[in-house]
Amino acid sequence: MSITDAVCISADCNGLYFRDLYIAKELVSFILLHVDHRTTIGSCRLVCKQWNSIITDPLFWKHKTASENKKWPNVPRNKHIPWSFYASVYLDNPIGRNLILNPSGRDKLKHWIVLSKGGDGFAYESPPVGSNEVPVEAQNESKLVENACFATSYHSCSKEQIIDLSALRIPPEVIKQCKPKIHIKDWYAGRFDCGCVYECVFSLLDEAKNVIDEFKFRATINQWEGREWHKVEHCFSEYPDNVRFIKFYHGGTDRQLWAGHYGAKMTGSSVTISFD
């Protein structure tokens, strides 16, 4: 007998009959936890109202996550949030993880939109040249596995990533009803022998990608004062309901106009969304 052969004898029955065998709803839920998610969403949910009510319950996806020894983040239950969001937490877990791709340059400039590459452009350094080792905190936050960074040159080098919340299956209802915190961080340093400038802009955008909230930071490091790493961070918590994108921008240059890569360095970039 197929798993889809089960039927409810009535719309309000607290369980199901498989042929002549009655099975409690809790046991049906346990069985469905072990069905692959594509079948669960695409087929099982359409069998009857009872199965649909089980699968569209946020707790079902929390239990399914636990049954596979994965961590379920702190996500509120809210009747205005579509059940598909909770399924997306199981599938992609967009909550609590770093949404910036390639934060340290291990994949060169992959995933980044390069806005300017003056002088000799961006370089990837592992380890950072002329600077201290990347702090352990930065390596942990961005899930780096190496002591590495981007380095800029003697004219402006800048880049950005734009995070589409809908592509992460975070619907507008979550933003409007729950206002999750949006934490954004970056780390920067100069060299011991060359002055530099670093800047970053963290922006929240609406559906048309217009800026509706923004944080800006700029630092100038003098020659012979540069080798330490510094953290920039900002948390958006009270923001308009119509946030649809998050834009992360940073850039830098050196102040001596030296050929090579003596400008600001950056690493450990991170954007995380949480309900804490």
C-alpha positions as a Markdown table, in Angstrom:
| # | Residue | x | y | z |
|---|---|---|---|---|
| 1 | Met | 0.0 | 0.0 | 0.0 |
| 2 | Ser | 1.2 | 3.4 | -0.9 |
| 3 | Ile | 1.6 | 6.1 | 1.8 |
| 4 | Thr | -1.0 | 8.1 | -0.1 |
| 5 | Asp | -3.6 | 5.3 | 0.2 |
| 6 | Ala | -4.7 | 6.6 | 3.7 |
| 7 | Val | -7.9 | 8.5 | 4.1 |
| 8 | Cys | -9.8 | 10.3 | 6.8 |
| 9 | Ile | -13.2 | 8.9 | 7.6 |
| 10 | Ser | -14.4 | 12.4 | 8.4 |
| 11 | Ala | -13.1 | 16.0 | 8.1 |
| 12 | Asp | -12.8 | 16.3 | 11.9 |
| 13 | Cys | -11.3 | 12.9 | 12.8 |
| 14 | Asn | -8.4 | 13.0 | 15.1 |
| 15 | Gly | -6.3 | 10.5 | 13.1 |
| 16 | Leu | -6.6 | 8.4 | 9.9 |
| 17 | Tyr | -7.7 | 5.0 | 8.7 |
| 18 | Phe | -5.2 | 3.0 | 6.7 |
| 19 | Arg | -7.7 | 0.5 | 5.2 |
| 20 | Asp | -9.3 | -0.8 | 8.4 |
| 21 | Leu | -6.5 | 0.3 | 10.8 |
| 22 | Tyr | -7.0 | 3.5 | 12.8 |
| 23 | Ile | -3.8 | 5.5 | 13.4 |
| 24 | Ala | -3.7 | 8.5 | 15.7 |
| 25 | Lys | -2.8 | 11.9 | 14.2 |
| 26 | Glu | 0.4 | 12.0 | 16.3 |
| 27 | Leu | 1.6 | 8.8 | 14.8 |
| 28 | Val | 0.8 | 9.9 | 11.3 |
| 29 | Ser | 2.8 | 13.1 | 11.9 |
| 30 | Phe | 5.8 | 10.9 | 13.1 |
| 31 | Ile | 5.6 | 8.8 | 9.9 |
| 32 | Leu | 5.5 | 11.9 | 7.7 |
| 33 | Leu | 8.6 | 13.2 | 9.4 |
| 34 | His | 10.5 | 10.4 | 7.7 |
| 35 | Val | 9.2 | 11.2 | 4.2 |
| 36 | Asp | 11.5 | 13.3 | 2.0 |
| 37 | His | 10.5 | 17.0 | 1.8 |
| 38 | Arg | 9.7 | 17.0 | -1.9 |
| 39 | Thr | 7.1 | 14.2 | -1.5 |
| 40 | Thr | 5.8 | 15.8 | 1.7 |
| 41 | Ile | 5.2 | 19.2 | 0.1 |
| 42 | Gly | 4.3 | 18.0 | -3.4 |
| 43 | Ser | 2.1 | 14.9 | -2.7 |
| 44 | Cys | 1.4 | 14.2 | 1.0 |
| 45 | Arg | 0.0 | 17.6 | 1.7 |
| 46 | Leu | -2.7 | 17.0 | -1.0 |
| 47 | Val | -3.9 | 13.7 | 0.3 |
| 48 | Cys | -6.5 | 15.1 | 2.8 |
| 49 | Lys | -7.2 | 18.0 | 5.1 |
| 50 | Gln | -5.7 | 16.2 | 8.1 |
| 51 | Trp | -2.4 | 15.6 | 6.4 |
| 52 | Asn | -2.4 | 19.2 | 5.1 |
| 53 | Ser | -2.9 | 20.5 | 8.6 |
| 54 | Ile | -0.1 | 18.4 | 9.9 |
| 55 | Ile | 2.4 | 19.5 | 7.2 |
| 56 | Thr | 1.5 | 23.1 | 7.4 |
| 57 | Asp | 1.9 | 23.3 | 11.2 |
| 58 | Pro | 5.2 | 25.1 | 12.0 |
| 59 | Leu | 5.9 | 22.5 | 14.7 |
| 60 | Phe | 6.1 | 19.8 | 12.0 |
| 61 | Trp | 9.1 | 21.5 | 10.4 |
| 62 | Lys | 10.7 | 22.1 | 13.7 |
| 63 | His | 10.4 | 18.4 | 14.6 |
| 64 | Lys | 11.5 | 17.4 | 11.1 |
| 65 | Thr | 14.7 | 19.5 | 11.6 |
| 66 | Ala | 15.3 | 17.9 | 15.0 |
| 67 | Ser | 14.7 | 14.4 | 13.6 |
| 68 | Glu | 17.7 | 15.0 | 11.2 |
| 69 | Asn | 19.9 | 16.3 | 14.0 |
| 70 | Lys | 19.9 | 19.8 | 12.6 |
| 71 | Lys | 19.5 | 23.0 | 14.7 |
| 72 | Trp | 16.3 | 24.9 | 14.6 |
| 73 | Pro | 16.8 | 28.6 | 15.1 |
| 74 | Asn | 14.7 | 30.8 | 17.5 |
| 75 | Val | 11.7 | 31.5 | 15.1 |
| 76 | Pro | 8.4 | 32.8 | 16.5 |
| 77 | Arg | 5.1 | 31.1 | 15.6 |
| 78 | Asn | 2.8 | 33.7 | 14.1 |
| 79 | Lys | -0.6 | 33.0 | 12.4 |
| 80 | His | 0.1 | 35.7 | 9.8 |
| 81 | Ile | 3.3 | 34.0 | 8.6 |
| 82 | Pro | 2.8 | 31.5 | 5.8 |
| 83 | Trp | 3.7 | 27.9 | 6.6 |
| 84 | Ser | 6.1 | 27.8 | 3.7 |
| 85 | Phe | 8.5 | 30.1 | 5.7 |
| 86 | Tyr | 8.9 | 27.4 | 8.3 |
| 87 | Ala | 9.5 | 24.9 | 5.6 |
| 88 | Ser | 12.2 | 27.2 | 4.2 |
| 89 | Val | 13.9 | 27.3 | 7.6 |
| 90 | Tyr | 14.1 | 23.5 | 7.5 |
| 91 | Leu | 15.3 | 23.6 | 3.8 |
| 92 | Asp | 17.7 | 26.5 | 3.7 |
| 93 | Asn | 18.0 | 27.9 | 7.2 |
| 94 | Pro | 18.3 | 31.6 | 6.3 |
| 95 | Ile | 18.0 | 32.5 | 10.0 |
| 96 | Gly | 21.1 | 33.0 | 12.0 |
| 97 | Arg | 23.6 | 32.1 | 9.3 |
| 98 | Asn | 25.9 | 34.4 | 7.4 |
| 99 | Leu | 24.2 | 35.5 | 4.2 |
| 100 | Ile | 27.3 | 37.1 | 2.7 |
| 101 | Leu | 28.9 | 34.7 | 0.2 |
| 102 | Asn | 32.7 | 34.6 | -0.1 |
| 103 | Pro | 33.4 | 37.0 | 2.8 |
| 104 | Ser | 37.2 | 36.6 | 2.9 |
| 105 | Gly | 38.1 | 36.3 | -0.8 |
| 106 | Arg | 38.9 | 32.7 | -0.9 |
| 107 | Asp | 36.9 | 32.5 | -4.2 |
| 108 | Lys | 38.5 | 35.7 | -5.4 |
| 109 | Leu | 35.7 | 38.1 | -6.4 |
| 110 | Lys | 33.0 | 35.5 | -6.9 |
| 111 | His | 29.6 | 36.6 | -5.7 |
| 112 | Trp | 30.7 | 40.2 | -5.4 |
| 113 | Ile | 29.6 | 43.1 | -7.7 |
| 114 | Val | 32.8 | 45.1 | -8.3 |
| 115 | Leu | 32.0 | 48.8 | -8.5 |
| 116 | Ser | 35.5 | 50.1 | -8.9 |
| 117 | Lys | 39.0 | 48.5 | -9.2 |
| 118 | Gly | 41.4 | 51.4 | -9.3 |
| 119 | Gly | 45.1 | 51.1 | -9.2 |
| 120 | Asp | 46.0 | 47.4 | -9.3 |
| 121 | Gly | 42.5 | 46.4 | -8.3 |
| 122 | Phe | 41.6 | 44.0 | -5.5 |
| 123 | Ala | 44.0 | 41.3 | -4.3 |
| 124 | Tyr | 43.4 | 38.2 | -2.2 |
| 125 | Glu | 45.9 | 37.8 | 0.7 |
| 126 | Ser | 46.4 | 34.7 | 2.8 |
| 127 | Pro | 47.8 | 35.6 | 5.3 |
| 128 | Pro | 47.3 | 39.4 | 5.3 |
| 129 | Val | 50.5 | 41.2 | 4.2 |
| 130 | Gly | 51.7 | 43.9 | 6.5 |
| 131 | Ser | 48.8 | 43.5 | 9.0 |
| 132 | Asn | 48.1 | 41.5 | 12.1 |
| 133 | Glu | 46.5 | 38.1 | 11.8 |
| 134 | Val | 42.7 | 38.2 | 11.3 |
| 135 | Pro | 41.0 | 38.0 | 14.7 |
| 136 | Val | 39.5 | 34.7 | 15.7 |
| 137 | Glu | 36.2 | 36.4 | 16.3 |
| 138 | Ala | 36.1 | 37.5 | 12.6 |
| 139 | Gln | 37.0 | 34.0 | 11.4 |
| 140 | Asn | 34.3 | 32.4 | 13.5 |
| 141 | Glu | 31.5 | 34.9 | 12.6 |
| 142 | Ser | 32.0 | 34.5 | 8.9 |
| 143 | Lys | 32.9 | 30.8 | 9.0 |
| 144 | Leu | 36.4 | 31.4 | 7.6 |
| 145 | Val | 38.7 | 28.5 | 7.5 |
| 146 | Glu | 41.8 | 30.6 | 6.9 |
| 147 | Asn | 43.5 | 33.8 | 7.9 |
| 148 | Ala | 42.7 | 35.8 | 4.7 |
| 149 | Cys | 41.3 | 39.0 | 3.4 |
| 150 | Phe | 40.8 | 41.3 | 0.4 |
| 151 | Ala | 43.3 | 44.1 | -0.1 |
| 152 | Thr | 42.8 | 47.4 | -2.0 |
| 153 | Ser | 45.1 | 49.5 | -4.1 |
| 154 | Tyr | 46.1 | 53.1 | -4.8 |
| 155 | His | 42.8 | 54.2 | -6.3 |
| 156 | Ser | 39.3 | 53.4 | -5.1 |
| 157 | Cys | 38.4 | 49.7 | -5.0 |
| 158 | Ser | 34.9 | 49.0 | -4.0 |
| 159 | Lys | 32.3 | 46.1 | -4.2 |
| 160 | Glu | 28.9 | 45.1 | -2.9 |
| 161 | Gln | 26.5 | 42.3 | -2.5 |
| 162 | Ile | 22.7 | 42.6 | -2.6 |
| 163 | Ile | 20.7 | 40.0 | -0.6 |
| 164 | Asp | 17.2 | 39.3 | -1.9 |
| 165 | Leu | 15.0 | 38.3 | 1.0 |
| 166 | Ser | 12.4 | 36.7 | -1.2 |
| 167 | Ala | 15.1 | 34.4 | -2.8 |
| 168 | Leu | 15.8 | 33.2 | 0.7 |
| 169 | Arg | 12.1 | 32.5 | 1.2 |
| 170 | Ile | 11.7 | 35.2 | 3.8 |
| 171 | Pro | 8.2 | 36.6 | 3.0 |
| 172 | Pro | 7.1 | 40.2 | 3.5 |
| 173 | Glu | 4.8 | 38.9 | 6.4 |
| 174 | Val | 7.9 | 38.0 | 8.4 |
| 175 | Ile | 9.4 | 41.4 | 8.0 |
| 176 | Lys | 6.1 | 43.2 | 8.8 |
| 177 | Gln | 4.9 | 41.1 | 11.7 |
| 178 | Cys | 8.1 | 40.0 | 13.4 |
| 179 | Lys | 10.7 | 42.7 | 12.6 |
| 180 | Pro | 13.7 | 40.3 | 12.9 |
| 181 | Lys | 17.0 | 42.0 | 13.7 |
| 182 | Ile | 19.4 | 42.5 | 10.8 |
| 183 | His | 23.0 | 42.3 | 12.1 |
| 184 | Ile | 25.7 | 43.5 | 9.7 |
| 185 | Lys | 29.5 | 43.4 | 10.4 |
| 186 | Asp | 32.7 | 44.0 | 8.6 |
| 187 | Trp | 36.4 | 44.0 | 9.6 |
| 188 | Tyr | 39.1 | 46.3 | 8.2 |
| 189 | Ala | 42.8 | 47.0 | 8.7 |
| 190 | Gly | 45.6 | 48.9 | 7.1 |
| 191 | Arg | 49.3 | 48.1 | 6.7 |
| 192 | Phe | 52.0 | 49.0 | 9.2 |
| 193 | Asp | 53.8 | 51.1 | 6.6 |
| 194 | Cys | 51.1 | 52.9 | 4.5 |
| 195 | Gly | 48.1 | 55.0 | 5.3 |
| 196 | Cys | 44.7 | 54.1 | 3.9 |
| 197 | Val | 41.0 | 54.9 | 3.9 |
| 198 | Tyr | 38.2 | 52.4 | 4.5 |
| 199 | Glu | 34.4 | 52.9 | 4.1 |
| 200 | Cys | 31.3 | 50.9 | 4.3 |
| 201 | Val | 27.5 | 51.4 | 3.8 |
| 202 | Phe | 24.9 | 49.0 | 5.0 |
| 203 | Ser | 21.5 | 49.6 | 3.4 |
| 204 | Leu | 17.9 | 48.3 | 3.6 |
| 205 | Leu | 16.1 | 48.6 | 0.2 |
| 206 | Asp | 12.4 | 48.4 | -0.8 |
| 207 | Glu | 11.0 | 46.4 | -3.7 |
| 208 | Ala | 12.3 | 49.0 | -6.3 |
| 209 | Lys | 15.7 | 48.9 | -4.5 |
| 210 | Asn | 15.3 | 52.4 | -3.2 |
| 211 | Val | 17.2 | 53.0 | 0.1 |
| 212 | Ile | 14.8 | 53.2 | 3.1 |
| 213 | Asp | 17.3 | 52.9 | 5.9 |
| 214 | Glu | 21.1 | 53.2 | 6.0 |
| 215 | Phe | 24.2 | 53.0 | 8.1 |
| 216 | Lys | 27.5 | 54.7 | 6.9 |
| 217 | Phe | 31.0 | 54.5 | 8.3 |
| 218 | Arg | 34.4 | 55.8 | 7.1 |
| 219 | Ala | 37.8 | 55.6 | 8.7 |
| 220 | Thr | 41.2 | 57.1 | 7.8 |
| 221 | Ile | 44.3 | 55.3 | 9.0 |
| 222 | Asn | 47.6 | 57.2 | 9.1 |
| 223 | Gln | 50.9 | 55.9 | 7.9 |
| 224 | Trp | 52.7 | 53.7 | 10.6 |
| 225 | Glu | 49.4 | 53.2 | 12.5 |
| 226 | Gly | 47.6 | 50.6 | 10.5 |
| 227 | Arg | 48.2 | 46.9 | 11.2 |
| 228 | Glu | 45.4 | 46.3 | 13.8 |
| 229 | Trp | 42.0 | 44.9 | 12.8 |
| 230 | His | 38.9 | 46.9 | 13.6 |
| 231 | Lys | 35.2 | 45.7 | 13.6 |
| 232 | Val | 32.3 | 47.8 | 12.2 |
| 233 | Glu | 28.9 | 46.6 | 13.1 |
| 234 | His | 25.3 | 47.8 | 13.0 |
| 235 | Cys | 22.0 | 46.2 | 13.9 |
| 236 | Phe | 18.7 | 47.3 | 12.2 |
| 237 | Ser | 15.8 | 46.6 | 14.5 |
| 238 | Glu | 13.2 | 49.3 | 13.9 |
| 239 | Tyr | 12.8 | 49.8 | 10.2 |
| 240 | Pro | 9.9 | 50.2 | 7.7 |
| 241 | Asp | 7.7 | 47.2 | 6.8 |
| 242 | Asn | 8.6 | 47.3 | 3.1 |
| 243 | Val | 12.2 | 46.0 | 3.3 |
| 244 | Arg | 12.9 | 43.5 | 0.5 |
| 245 | Phe | 16.7 | 43.7 | 0.0 |
| 246 | Ile | 19.8 | 44.2 | 2.1 |
| 247 | Lys | 22.8 | 45.9 | 0.4 |
| 248 | Phe | 26.3 | 45.5 | 1.8 |
| 249 | Tyr | 28.9 | 47.8 | 0.4 |
| 250 | His | 32.6 | 48.4 | 1.3 |
| 251 | Gly | 35.7 | 49.8 | -0.3 |
| 252 | Gly | 39.1 | 51.4 | 0.3 |
| 253 | Thr | 42.3 | 52.8 | -1.1 |
| 254 | Asp | 45.8 | 53.7 | 0.1 |
| 255 | Arg | 46.9 | 57.3 | 0.9 |
| 256 | Gln | 50.5 | 57.1 | -0.5 |
| 257 | Leu | 49.6 | 56.2 | -4.1 |
| 258 | Trp | 52.0 | 53.2 | -4.0 |
| 259 | Ala | 51.8 | 50.6 | -6.8 |
| 260 | Gly | 50.6 | 47.3 | -5.5 |
| 261 | His | 48.1 | 46.6 | -2.7 |
| 262 | Tyr | 48.9 | 48.9 | 0.2 |
| 263 | Gly | 45.3 | 50.1 | 0.7 |
| 264 | Ala | 42.6 | 49.1 | 3.3 |
| 265 | Lys | 42.0 | 45.4 | 3.8 |
| 266 | Met | 38.7 | 43.9 | 4.7 |
| 267 | Thr | 37.4 | 40.4 | 5.7 |
| 268 | Gly | 34.8 | 38.6 | 7.9 |
| 269 | Ser | 31.9 | 40.4 | 6.2 |
| 270 | Ser | 28.6 | 39.2 | 7.6 |
| 271 | Val | 24.9 | 39.7 | 7.4 |
| 272 | Thr | 22.7 | 37.7 | 9.7 |
| 273 | Ile | 19.0 | 37.8 | 10.5 |
| 274 | Ser | 17.7 | 36.7 | 13.9 |
| 275 | Phe | 14.7 | 36.9 | 16.2 |
| 276 | Asp | 16.8 | 37.1 | 19.4 |
